[in-house]
């Protein structure tokens, strides 16, 4: 339809103007979305006007059908009274009403065709609007992600970040030093335990040696 073609041309012109100005994608998507929504609204408004016109024609056709029946009845009644002249006049009025109805019938066909095209255009516009909304969401997520990454990179490159890393490394070194001291105490404790174990072993050996000496001494005495 001329309507959809005209609006599409306007949108294309605005898009080209935005591209020439190197506008950002978000703004471009927003402007395009507004244009498409305005186009859809105009499309629906035009359809609403055609529907009103269609209903008016249908009401007029219903009235015309009743009038045609009335003129037919009048023509028949005139004939029964021998009034051929009145019968012809009634048939003439009936014919005029029938011709008017034919004209309105062609008008209804035109409206039906226009509504079908508008409905198709509205469906196309709605699909484009949904696609553009999805694109807007994707652009927003990408922008948010890029913004967070940029902040992270900026923080990493600042002197404050370097100072924080140095402080963190110092704390790690301090913790490792404390852990080493704890391990050294554990080693000392293990050494003391080993000495006591050796002492107990030596005592057992002395006891066994004393028992053995006593046994040998008794054997010599009995001999």
C-alpha positions in Angstrom: 0.0 0.0 0.0 1.0 3.6 -0.5 0.8 4.1 3.3 3.3 1.4 4.2 5.6 2.4 1.3 5.6 6.0 2.3 6.4 5.3 6.0 9.1 2.8 5.0 10.8 5.5 2.8 10.7 7.9 5.8 12.3 5.3 8.1 15.0 4.5 5.5 15.8 8.2 5.1 16.1 8.7 8.9 18.3 5.6 9.2 20.6 6.9 6.5 20.8 10.3 8.2 21.7 8.7 11.5 24.3 6.5 9.9 25.8 9.5 8.2 26.1 11.2 11.6 27.7 8.0 13.0 25.1 7.7 15.8 25.5 4.9 18.3 23.6 1.6 17.8 21.4 2.1 20.8 20.1 5.5 19.6 19.7 4.2 16.1 17.6 1.2 17.3 15.5 3.5 19.5 14.8 6.0 16.7 13.9 3.1 14.4 11.7 1.5 17.0 9.8 4.8 17.5 9.3 5.1 13.7 8.0 1.6 13.4 5.6 2.0 16.3 4.3 5.2 14.8 3.9 3.5 11.5 2.0 0.6 13.2 -0.3 3.1 15.0 -1.0 5.0 11.7 -1.7 1.6 10.1 -4.2 0.7 12.8 -5.8 4.1 12.7 -6.3 3.8 9.0 -7.8 0.3 9.4 -10.1 1.6 12.1 -11.4 4.3 9.7 -12.0 1.7 7.0 -13.9 -0.5 9.4 -16.2 2.4 10.4 -16.8 3.1 6.7 -17.5 -0.6 6.1 -20.0 -0.8 8.9 -21.8 2.4 7.6 -22.0 0.8 4.1 -23.4 -2.4 5.5 -26.1 -0.5 7.4 -27.0 1.5 4.3 -27.1 -1.7 2.3 -29.5 -3.3 4.8 -31.8 -0.2 4.6 -31.6 -0.3 0.8 -32.6 -3.9 0.7 -35.7 -3.1 2.8 -36.6 -0.1 0.5 -36.2 -2.3 -2.6 -38.7 -4.8 -1.1 -41.0 -1.9 -0.4 -40.8 -0.5 -4.0 -41.5 -4.0 -5.3 -44.6 -4.3 -3.1 -45.8 -0.9 -4.2 -45.3 -1.8 -7.9 -47.3 -5.0 -7.4 -50.0 -3.1 -5.5 -50.2 -0.4 -8.3 -50.8 -3.2 -10.9 -53.6 -4.6 -8.9 -55.3 -1.2 -9.1 -54.7 -0.9 -12.8 -52.1 1.9 -12.3 -49.4 0.9 -14.7 -47.9 4.4 -14.4 -47.4 4.1 -10.7 -46.0 0.6 -11.1 -43.4 1.8 -13.5 -42.5 4.7 -11.2 -42.1 2.2 -8.3 -39.9 -0.1 -10.4 -37.8 2.9 -11.5 -37.1 3.7 -7.8 -36.4 0.1 -7.1 -33.9 0.1 -10.0 -32.1 3.2 -8.7 -31.8 1.6 -5.2 -30.4 -1.6 -6.8 -27.8 0.4 -8.8 -26.8 2.2 -5.6 -26.4 -1.1 -3.8 -24.1 -2.4 -6.7 -21.9 0.7 -6.3 -21.7 0.1 -2.5 -20.9 -3.5 -3.1 -17.8 -2.6 -5.2 -16.9 -0.1 -2.4 -17.1 -3.0 0.1 -14.7 -5.1 -2.0 -12.3 -2.2 -2.1 -12.4 -1.8 1.6 -12.0 -5.5 2.2 -8.9 -5.5 0.0 -7.5 -2.5 1.8 -8.1 -4.0 5.2 -6.4 -7.3 4.2 -3.3 -5.3 3.0 -3.3 -3.2 6.2 -3.5 -6.3 8.3 -0.6 -7.8 6.4 1.4 -4.6 6.9 0.6 -4.5 10.6 1.8 -8.0 11.0 5.0 -7.2 9.2 5.6 -4.1 11.3 4.8 -6.0 14.6 7.3 -8.7 13.7 10.0 -6.0 12.9 9.2 -4.2 16.2 9.7 -7.5 18.2 13.0 -8.1 16.4 14.2 -4.6 17.1 13.2 -4.9 20.8 15.2 -8.1 21.0 18.1 -6.3 19.3 17.8 -3.5 21.9 18.0 -6.0 24.8 21.1 -7.6 23.2 22.8 -4.3 22.7 22.0 -3.3 26.3 23.5 -6.5 27.7 26.6 -6.1 25.5 27.0 -2.5 26.6 26.7 -3.5 30.3 29.2 -6.3 29.9 31.6 -4.0 28.1 31.2 -1.3 30.8 32.0 -3.8 33.6 35.0 -5.1 31.8 36.3 -1.6 31.1 35.9 -0.7 34.7 37.8 -3.8 35.7 40.6 -3.0 33.3 40.8 0.6 34.5 41.0 -0.5 38.1 43.8 -3.0 37.3 45.8 -0.3 35.6 45.7 2.2 38.4 48.3 2.9 41.1 45.7 2.0 43.7 45.4 -1.4 42.2 49.2 -1.9 42.3 49.3 -0.8 45.9 46.5 -3.2 46.8 48.4 -6.0 45.1 51.6 -5.2 47.0 49.7 -5.2 50.3 48.1 -8.4 49.5 51.4 -10.0 48.6 52.8 -8.7 51.9 50.0 -10.4 53.8 50.5 -13.6 52.0 54.2 -13.5 52.8 53.4 -12.8 56.5 51.0 -15.8 56.6 53.5 -18.1 55.1 56.1 -17.0 57.6 53.7 -17.7 60.5 53.0 -21.1 59.0 56.7 -21.8 58.8 57.1 -21.0 62.5 54.3 -23.3 63.4 55.9 -26.1 61.4 59.3 -25.4 63.2 57.5 -26.0 66.6 56.1 -29.2 65.3 59.6 -30.3 64.3 60.9 -29.5 67.8 58.1 -31.5 69.4 58.8 -34.4 67.1 62.5 -34.3 68.1 61.7 -34.3 71.9 59.3 -37.3 71.4 62.1 -39.1 69.5 64.5 -38.6 72.4 62.0 -40.0 74.9 61.4 -43.0 72.7 65.1 -43.6 72.5 65.4 -43.3 76.3 62.7 -45.9 76.8 64.4 -48.2 74.3 67.7 -47.9 76.1 66.1 -48.6 79.4 64.5 -51.8 78.0 67.9 -52.9 76.7 69.6 -52.2 80.1 66.9 -54.3 81.7 67.3 -57.1 79.3 71.1 -56.9 79.7 70.8 -57.1 83.5 68.5 -60.0 83.3 70.9 -61.8 81.0 73.8 -61.2 83.3 71.9 -62.5 86.2 71.0 -65.6 84.3 74.6 -66.3 83.3 75.8 -65.7 86.8 73.4 -68.3 88.2 74.5 -70.8 85.6 78.2 -70.3 86.7 77.3 -70.6 90.4 75.4 -73.9 89.8 78.4 -75.3 87.9 
